[in-house]
Amino acid sequence: MTYQEALDYVASLAPRGWRLGLDRMREFAHRAGLDDALGSPGGPQFIHIAGTNGKGSTAAYVQSILHESGYRVGSFFSPYVYDPRERIQLGREYIPEGIFAGLATMLEPLAEEFTETEFGGISEFEFKAAMGFMFYKRLQCEWVALEVGLGGRLDATNIVTPQCSVITSIGLDHTNVLGTTLEEIAFEKAGVIKPGVPLVVGEVPQVAAEVIEREATKQEAEVWRYGREIQAALDAKDGSTVVTTPHGRHGGLMPGIPGSMQSHNMVLAVAACDAARATRTLKGLQRGTELARIPGRFEVRQAAGKTVILDGAHNSDAAKVLVESLQMHVWSNPAAVADVKRRVLLVTGMVAGHDPAHFYRDLAPIVDEALVVPIDFHRGLPPAEVALALQPFILAIRTYVSVEEGVAAALGEAGPDDIVLITGSFYLLGEVDKVLKKLDP
């Protein structure tokens, strides 16, 4: 396959949707010769990261810390934002197009064998996960920062035996699949806990924490919780963070990813490296946290002379964090000091599987006007449906027939001090990125 043919083949698997279950993924990995690449001695070792929000950023910090510590480190992100190769990386670099195509060529015949079996056809996510595992094996990665796709217990990535598991947060999202209560969702996320493998847990509601702790006890897994075994404090001298875990004390840490929750995610990553016994030097931790990057998380750009912020938030908790991050951004901007009203023009769309009403309810306090656009994805919601969810919270709402028209309208209407906020879906961000690149190639 060429790279484009590989992309087309992977995309052809998307209509099969998600399949929660491990039997088929285990068999696929076995037939691909990957049994020794899932955490066994001598093969890649994993830090496995689940959570409602923050798991991608935490994976980026883990990846960067391990890379700056001198390890040969791979990473797996879900979903990608702008480039399909974002999913599979080596040392903060995307998988080369030629290797992507080569792996797809090797795995395609194996994947097709499943179509007529009792397992059924391989899903898009299972195929990409297998590509990642083969990549890490062939490139002899020592460590992999592995982000869960959906949930945890039945996610295709959960065939690994990690050196540390992480649950970053618990919130109401994907309720049509994972459950309608925090307890049910916590149970699914806690499925990443493995016997005797340490677990790092971020700030989670108490009802969720109780479920996680109970599952960890069953697995005899040591638990490090943020605010308990994991402590974080600001250094008054330079504003950096000092992280203390049962294995050490590390100072001079600065989050390289913008956003109000990124200090929290950074701390979890440092703790995960400690728990996995992967921490080497303070310099590795300091450079790794400062140089961590991931697209689509409070990403500030300039386009047509206007400030554009792209953020992949798509659930209630993420909306609250986005509001907090935006308020911090505006407060720190000189325009806010002068008595200038900075309007926020929201360009948005969503995909099925999330709760638009709760998302927009929590985002509405900072939004002056909403411009709703379609998302070119098989789960994309019609703009009229999204606009209906917005109506109780925002007075000024307009719908557009394309992303390009909505973005052009927002940029044309925004004043020099205003903000164009793009949010609601990572898939939307990918489409907006293409529009912005046409404006500023």
VEXDREN-2710 file (C-alpha; in Angstrom, 1 decimal):
% VEXDREN-2710
k/r/px/py/pz
1/MET/0.0/0.0/0.0
2/THR/0.9/3.6/-0.5
3/TYR/0.4/5.9/2.5
4/GLN/-2.9/7.2/1.0
5/GLU/-4.0/3.6/0.3
6/ALA/-3.3/2.7/3.9
7/LEU/-5.3/5.7/5.2
8/ASP/-8.2/4.7/2.9
9/TYR/-8.1/1.1/4.1
10/VAL/-8.1/2.2/7.8
11/ALA/-10.9/4.6/7.1
12/SER/-12.9/1.8/5.4
13/LEU/-13.1/0.1/8.8
14/ALA/-14.7/3.0/10.6
15/PRO/-18.3/2.1/9.8
16/ARG/-17.9/-1.0/12.0
17/GLY/-17.8/1.4/15.0
18/TRP/-16.5/0.5/18.4
19/ARG/-16.4/-3.0/19.7
20/LEU/-15.9/-3.3/23.4
21/GLY/-14.3/-6.7/24.2
22/LEU/-10.8/-8.2/24.3
23/ASP/-11.2/-11.6/22.8
24/ARG/-10.9/-10.5/19.2
25/MET/-8.1/-8.0/19.9
26/ARG/-6.1/-10.7/21.8
27/GLU/-6.5/-13.1/18.9
28/PHE/-5.5/-10.4/16.3
29/ALA/-2.4/-9.6/18.3
30/HIS/-1.6/-13.3/18.7
31/ARG/-1.8/-13.9/14.9
32/ALA/0.3/-10.8/14.3
33/GLY/3.1/-12.2/16.5
34/LEU/2.7/-9.6/19.2
35/ASP/2.4/-11.8/22.3
36/ASP/5.8/-10.7/23.4
37/ALA/5.1/-7.0/22.8
38/LEU/2.4/-6.4/25.3
39/GLY/4.4/-5.9/28.5
40/SER/6.4/-9.1/28.8
41/PRO/10.0/-8.9/30.0
42/GLY/12.4/-7.8/27.2
43/GLY/9.7/-6.1/25.2
44/PRO/8.1/-2.7/25.4
45/GLN/6.9/-1.7/28.9
46/PHE/3.7/0.3/29.2
47/ILE/2.2/3.1/31.3
48/HIS/-1.5/2.7/30.5
49/ILE/-3.6/5.8/30.9
50/ALA/-7.4/6.0/31.2
51/GLY/-9.8/8.7/32.2
52/THR/-12.7/10.9/31.1
53/ASN/-10.6/14.0/30.6
54/GLY/-6.9/14.6/30.7
55/LYS/-5.7/11.2/29.5
56/GLY/-4.2/12.5/26.3
57/SER/-2.3/15.3/28.0
58/THR/-1.1/13.0/30.7
59/ALA/0.1/10.5/28.0
60/ALA/2.0/13.4/26.3
61/TYR/3.7/14.3/29.6
62/VAL/4.7/10.7/30.2
63/GLN/6.0/10.3/26.6
64/SER/8.0/13.5/26.9
65/ILE/9.5/12.7/30.3
66/LEU/10.6/9.3/29.2
67/HIS/12.1/10.7/26.0
68/GLU/14.0/13.4/27.8
69/SER/15.2/10.7/30.3
70/GLY/17.0/8.9/27.5
71/TYR/14.6/6.0/26.9
72/ARG/13.5/4.8/23.5
73/VAL/9.8/5.6/23.9
74/GLY/6.7/5.1/21.9
75/SER/3.2/6.6/22.4
76/PHE/-0.4/6.0/21.4
77/PHE/-3.0/8.7/21.4
78/SER/-6.7/8.6/20.8
79/PRO/-8.1/10.3/18.9
80/TYR/-5.8/12.2/16.5
81/VAL/-6.6/15.8/15.9
82/TYR/-4.9/17.0/12.7
83/ASP/-2.7/14.2/11.3
84/PRO/-3.6/10.5/11.5
85/ARG/0.0/9.8/12.4
86/GLU/-0.4/11.6/15.7
87/ARG/-1.8/8.3/17.1
88/ILE/1.5/6.4/16.9
89/GLN/4.8/8.2/17.8
90/LEU/8.4/7.5/18.6
91/GLY/10.1/10.1/20.9
92/ARG/7.6/12.9/20.2
93/GLU/7.9/12.3/16.4
94/TYR/5.0/11.0/14.3
95/ILE/5.3/7.6/12.7
96/PRO/6.7/8.1/9.1
97/GLU/4.3/7.7/6.3
98/GLY/6.3/4.8/4.8
99/ILE/6.3/2.8/8.0
100/PHE/2.6/3.5/8.5
101/ALA/1.9/2.2/5.0
102/GLY/4.2/-0.8/5.6
103/LEU/2.5/-1.8/8.8
104/ALA/-1.0/-1.5/7.3
105/THR/0.2/-3.7/4.4
106/MET/1.4/-6.4/6.7
107/LEU/-1.7/-6.4/9.0
108/GLU/-4.4/-6.1/6.3
109/PRO/-4.4/-9.8/5.3
110/LEU/-4.6/-10.8/8.9
111/ALA/-7.4/-8.4/9.6
112/GLU/-9.4/-9.6/6.6
113/GLU/-9.2/-13.2/7.8
114/PHE/-11.4/-12.3/10.7
115/THR/-14.3/-11.1/8.6
116/GLU/-15.8/-14.6/8.0
117/THR/-15.0/-15.9/11.5
118/GLU/-17.0/-16.0/14.8
119/PHE/-15.0/-12.9/15.9
120/GLY/-16.2/-10.7/13.1
121/GLY/-14.3/-8.0/11.2
122/ILE/-11.5/-6.0/12.9
123/SER/-12.6/-2.5/13.9
124/GLU/-10.7/0.7/12.9
125/PHE/-9.5/1.2/16.4
126/GLU/-8.3/-2.4/16.9
127/PHE/-6.4/-2.2/13.6
128/LYS/-4.6/1.1/14.6
129/ALA/-3.8/-0.4/18.1
130/ALA/-2.2/-3.4/16.4
131/MET/-0.2/-1.1/14.1
132/GLY/1.0/0.7/17.2
133/PHE/2.0/-2.5/19.1
134/MET/3.9/-3.8/16.0
135/PHE/5.6/-0.4/15.6
136/TYR/6.8/-0.4/19.2
137/LYS/8.0/-4.0/18.9
138/ARG/9.9/-3.5/15.6
139/LEU/11.5/-0.3/16.8
140/GLN/12.5/-1.9/20.1
141/CYS/10.8/0.7/22.3
142/GLU/11.7/0.4/26.0
143/TRP/8.6/2.3/27.1
144/VAL/5.2/3.2/25.7
145/ALA/2.8/5.9/26.9
146/LEU/-0.5/4.1/26.0
147/GLU/-3.8/6.1/26.0
148/VAL/-7.0/4.2/26.3
149/GLY/-9.5/4.7/23.5
150/LEU/-12.9/4.3/25.3
151/GLY/-13.5/3.3/28.8
152/GLY/-10.8/0.8/29.9
153/ARG/-12.1/-2.6/30.9
154/LEU/-13.1/-3.7/27.4
155/ASP/-10.9/-1.2/25.4
156/ALA/-8.6/-2.8/22.8
157/THR/-5.5/-1.4/24.5
158/ASN/-6.3/-3.3/27.6
159/ILE/-4.6/-6.4/26.4
160/VAL/-1.3/-5.1/27.8
161/THR/0.3/-5.7/31.2
162/PRO/1.6/-2.3/32.2
163/GLN/4.1/-1.3/34.8
164/CYS/1.7/1.4/36.0
165/SER/-2.0/2.2/35.3
166/VAL/-3.4/5.7/35.5
167/ILE/-7.0/7.0/35.9
168/THR/-6.9/10.8/35.3
169/SER/-10.5/11.7/36.0
170/ILE/-14.1/10.4/36.1
171/GLY/-17.0/12.3/34.6
172/LEU/-20.2/11.7/32.7
173/ASP/-19.3/11.0/29.0
174/HIS/-20.1/8.3/26.6
175/THR/-23.0/7.4/28.8
176/ASN/-24.6/5.4/26.1
177/VAL/-21.7/3.0/26.3
178/LEU/-20.1/3.2/29.7
179/GLY/-23.0/3.8/32.0
180/THR/-25.1/6.7/33.2
181/THR/-23.6/7.1/36.7
182/LEU/-20.2/8.1/38.0
183/GLU/-20.0/4.7/39.7
184/GLU/-20.7/2.8/36.5
185/ILE/-18.1/4.8/34.5
186/ALA/-15.5/4.4/37.3
187/PHE/-16.0/0.7/37.2
188/GLU/-15.3/0.6/33.4
189/LYS/-12.2/2.9/33.8
190/ALA/-11.0/0.7/36.7
191/GLY/-10.8/-2.2/34.3
192/VAL/-7.2/-1.0/33.4
193/ILE/-6.1/-2.1/36.9
194/LYS/-3.9/-5.2/36.8
195/PRO/-2.9/-7.6/39.6
196/GLY/-0.1/-6.1/41.6
197/VAL/0.5/-3.2/39.2
198/PRO/0.6/0.3/40.9
199/LEU/-2.3/2.7/40.1
200/VAL/-2.1/6.5/39.9
201/VAL/-5.4/8.3/40.4
202/GLY/-6.2/12.0/39.7
203/GLU/-8.8/14.2/41.2
204/VAL/-12.0/12.2/41.0
205/PRO/-15.4/12.4/42.8
206/GLN/-15.5/10.5/46.0
207/VAL/-18.2/8.0/44.8
208/ALA/-15.9/7.2/41.9
209/ALA/-12.8/6.9/44.1
210/GLU/-14.6/4.3/46.2
211/VAL/-15.3/2.1/43.2
212/ILE/-11.7/2.5/42.0
213/GLU/-10.2/1.7/45.4
214/ARG/-12.4/-1.3/45.7
215/GLU/-11.3/-2.7/42.4
216/ALA/-7.7/-2.0/43.2
217/THR/-8.0/-3.9/46.5
218/LYS/-9.3/-6.9/44.6
219/GLN/-6.3/-6.7/42.3
220/GLU/-3.9/-6.1/45.2
221/ALA/-2.7/-3.0/43.4
222/GLU/-1.1/-0.2/45.3
223/VAL/-3.0/3.1/44.9
224/TRP/-1.4/6.6/44.7
225/ARG/-4.1/9.3/44.8
226/TYR/-3.6/12.9/43.9
227/GLY/-3.7/14.9/47.1
228/ARG/-3.0/11.9/49.3
229/GLU/0.1/9.8/48.3
230/ILE/0.8/12.4/45.5
231/GLN/1.4/15.9/46.7
232/ALA/1.9/19.0/44.6
233/ALA/3.0/22.4/45.8
234/LEU/4.0/25.7/44.1
235/ASP/7.5/27.0/44.6
236/ALA/7.0/30.6/45.6
237/LYS/10.4/31.6/44.1
238/ASP/9.7/30.8/40.4
239/GLY/6.1/29.5/40.3
240/SER/7.2/26.0/39.4
241/THR/5.7/22.8/40.9
242/VAL/7.2/20.5/43.4
243/VAL/5.8/16.9/43.2
244/THR/6.2/14.5/46.1
245/THR/5.4/10.8/45.7
246/PRO/6.2/7.7/47.9
247/HIS/9.3/7.3/45.7
248/GLY/10.7/10.8/45.7
249/ARG/10.5/14.6/45.7
250/HIS/10.9/16.5/42.4
251/GLY/11.1/20.3/42.0
252/GLY/11.3/22.8/39.2
253/LEU/8.5/21.3/37.1
254/MET/6.6/23.5/34.6
255/PRO/3.7/22.3/32.5
256/GLY/4.4/22.8/28.8
257/ILE/0.8/22.4/27.7
258/PRO/-1.5/25.4/28.3
259/GLY/-4.8/25.1/30.3
260/SER/-6.0/25.3/33.9
261/MET/-5.8/21.5/34.5
262/GLN/-2.4/20.9/32.9
263/SER/-0.5/21.2/36.2
264/HIS/-2.7/18.3/37.5
265/ASN/-2.0/16.2/34.4
266/MET/1.7/16.9/34.6
267/VAL/1.8/15.8/38.3
268/LEU/0.0/12.5/37.4
269/ALA/2.6/11.8/34.7
270/VAL/5.5/12.4/37.1
271/ALA/3.9/10.1/39.6
272/ALA/3.2/7.5/37.0
273/CYS/6.9/7.5/36.0
274/ASP/7.8/7.1/39.7
275/ALA/5.4/4.3/40.3
276/ALA/6.6/2.5/37.2
277/ARG/10.2/2.9/38.4
278/ALA/11.0/4.7/35.2
279/THR/12.2/8.0/36.7
280/ARG/15.9/8.5/36.0
281/THR/17.0/12.1/36.6
282/LEU/15.4/15.4/37.8
283/LYS/16.6/17.0/34.5
284/GLY/14.6/14.4/32.6
285/LEU/11.5/15.2/34.5
286/GLN/12.0/19.0/34.2
287/ARG/12.8/19.0/30.5
288/GLY/10.1/16.4/29.8
289/THR/7.3/18.3/31.4
290/GLU/8.3/21.7/29.9
291/LEU/8.7/20.3/26.4
292/ALA/5.5/18.2/26.4
293/ARG/3.1/19.1/23.5
294/ILE/-0.2/17.8/22.3
295/PRO/-2.5/19.5/19.7
296/GLY/-6.0/20.7/20.4
297/ARG/-5.7/21.5/24.1
298/PHE/-6.3/25.2/24.6
299/GLU/-4.4/25.9/21.4
300/VAL/-4.1/29.6/20.7
301/ARG/-3.5/30.8/17.2
302/GLN/-3.8/33.9/15.1
303/ALA/-5.8/33.9/11.8
304/ALA/-6.8/36.8/9.7
305/GLY/-5.5/39.0/12.5
306/LYS/-7.9/37.5/15.0
307/THR/-7.3/35.3/18.1
308/VAL/-8.5/31.8/17.6
309/ILE/-8.6/29.1/20.4
310/LEU/-9.0/25.5/19.5
311/ASP/-9.9/23.0/22.2
312/GLY/-11.3/19.5/21.9
313/ALA/-13.6/19.7/24.9
314/HIS/-16.8/17.8/24.4
315/ASN/-18.3/17.0/27.8
316/SER/-19.5/19.0/30.9
317/ASP/-16.3/18.6/32.9
318/ALA/-14.1/19.6/30.0
319/ALA/-16.4/22.6/29.4
320/LYS/-15.8/23.8/32.9
321/VAL/-12.1/23.5/32.5
322/LEU/-12.2/25.4/29.2
323/VAL/-14.1/28.2/30.8
324/GLU/-11.6/28.4/33.6
325/SER/-8.7/28.3/31.1
326/LEU/-10.3/31.0/28.9
327/GLN/-10.8/33.3/31.9
328/MET/-7.2/32.9/32.9
329/HIS/-6.1/33.7/29.3
330/VAL/-8.3/36.8/29.1
331/TRP/-7.2/38.0/32.6
332/SER/-3.6/37.7/31.7
333/ASN/-4.1/39.6/28.4
334/PRO/-3.3/43.3/28.4
335/ALA/-6.6/44.0/26.6
336/ALA/-8.4/42.9/29.7
337/VAL/-6.7/45.5/31.8
338/ALA/-7.9/48.3/29.6
339/ASP/-11.7/48.4/29.9
340/VAL/-12.3/46.4/26.7
341/LYS/-15.1/43.9/26.3
342/ARG/-13.7/40.8/24.7
343/ARG/-16.5/38.9/23.0
344/VAL/-16.3/35.2/22.5
345/LEU/-17.7/33.9/19.2
346/LEU/-18.2/30.1/19.5
347/VAL/-17.8/28.0/16.4
348/THR/-19.1/24.5/17.3
349/GLY/-20.4/21.2/16.3
350/MET/-20.7/17.8/18.1
351/VAL/-20.8/14.1/17.3
352/ALA/-23.2/11.5/18.7
353/GLY/-22.3/9.8/22.0
354/HIS/-21.9/13.0/24.1
355/ASP/-24.4/15.2/25.9
356/PRO/-24.7/18.6/24.1
357/ALA/-27.1/20.1/26.6
358/HIS/-24.8/19.7/29.6
359/PHE/-21.7/20.7/27.6
360/TYR/-23.3/24.0/26.3
361/ARG/-24.9/24.7/29.7
362/ASP/-21.4/24.8/31.3
363/LEU/-19.8/26.6/28.4
364/ALA/-22.5/29.3/27.9
365/PRO/-21.4/31.8/30.6
366/ILE/-18.4/32.9/28.5
367/VAL/-20.1/32.8/25.0
368/ASP/-21.7/35.8/23.3
369/GLU/-22.7/34.2/20.1
370/ALA/-22.7/30.6/18.7
371/LEU/-22.1/29.6/15.1
372/VAL/-23.0/26.0/14.5
373/VAL/-21.4/24.0/11.7
374/PRO/-21.6/20.3/10.5
375/ILE/-18.8/17.8/11.1
376/ASP/-17.9/15.6/8.2
377/PHE/-17.9/12.4/10.3
378/HIS/-20.3/9.5/10.3
379/ARG/-21.4/10.4/13.9
380/GLY/-21.6/14.1/13.3
381/LEU/-24.8/15.7/14.6
382/PRO/-26.9/17.9/12.2
383/PRO/-26.3/21.6/13.0
384/ALA/-30.1/22.0/13.7
385/GLU/-29.9/19.4/16.5
386/VAL/-26.9/21.1/18.0
387/ALA/-28.6/24.5/17.8
388/LEU/-31.6/23.1/19.6
389/ALA/-29.3/22.0/22.5
390/LEU/-27.8/25.5/22.6
391/GLN/-31.1/27.5/22.6
392/PRO/-31.8/27.3/26.4
393/PHE/-28.3/28.8/27.1
394/ILE/-27.3/31.2/24.3
395/LEU/-29.6/33.8/22.6
396/ALA/-27.6/34.5/19.4
397/ILE/-27.3/31.2/17.4
398/ARG/-26.7/30.8/13.7
399/THR/-26.2/27.6/11.6
400/TYR/-24.0/27.1/8.6
401/VAL/-23.9/24.5/5.9
402/SER/-20.1/24.1/6.1
403/VAL/-17.2/24.5/8.5
404/GLU/-15.6/26.9/6.1
405/GLU/-18.6/29.3/6.0
406/GLY/-18.9/29.2/9.8
407/VAL/-15.3/30.0/10.4
408/ALA/-15.3/32.7/7.8
409/ALA/-18.3/34.3/9.4
410/ALA/-16.8/34.2/12.9
411/LEU/-13.5/35.7/11.7
412/GLY/-15.3/38.4/9.7
413/GLU/-17.4/39.4/12.6
414/ALA/-14.8/39.2/15.4
415/GLY/-13.1/42.5/16.4
416/PRO/-9.4/42.8/17.2
417/ASP/-10.0/42.1/20.9
418/ASP/-12.5/39.3/20.4
419/ILE/-11.9/35.6/20.6
420/VAL/-13.1/32.9/18.2
421/LEU/-13.4/29.7/20.2
422/ILE/-13.5/26.4/18.3
423/THR/-14.7/23.5/20.4
424/GLY/-17.2/20.6/20.8
425/SER/-15.2/17.8/19.1
426/PHE/-11.6/16.9/18.1
427/TYR/-13.1/16.0/14.7
428/LEU/-14.2/19.6/14.3
429/LEU/-10.7/20.9/15.1
430/GLY/-9.3/18.8/12.3
431/GLU/-11.6/20.4/9.8
432/VAL/-11.1/23.9/11.1
433/ASP/-7.3/23.4/10.9
434/LYS/-7.6/22.9/7.2
435/VAL/-9.7/26.0/6.8
436/LEU/-7.2/28.1/8.8
437/LYS/-4.3/26.8/6.8
438/LYS/-6.0/28.0/3.6
439/LEU/-6.2/31.5/5.2
440/ASP/-2.6/31.5/6.4
441/PRO/-0.7/28.8/4.3
END
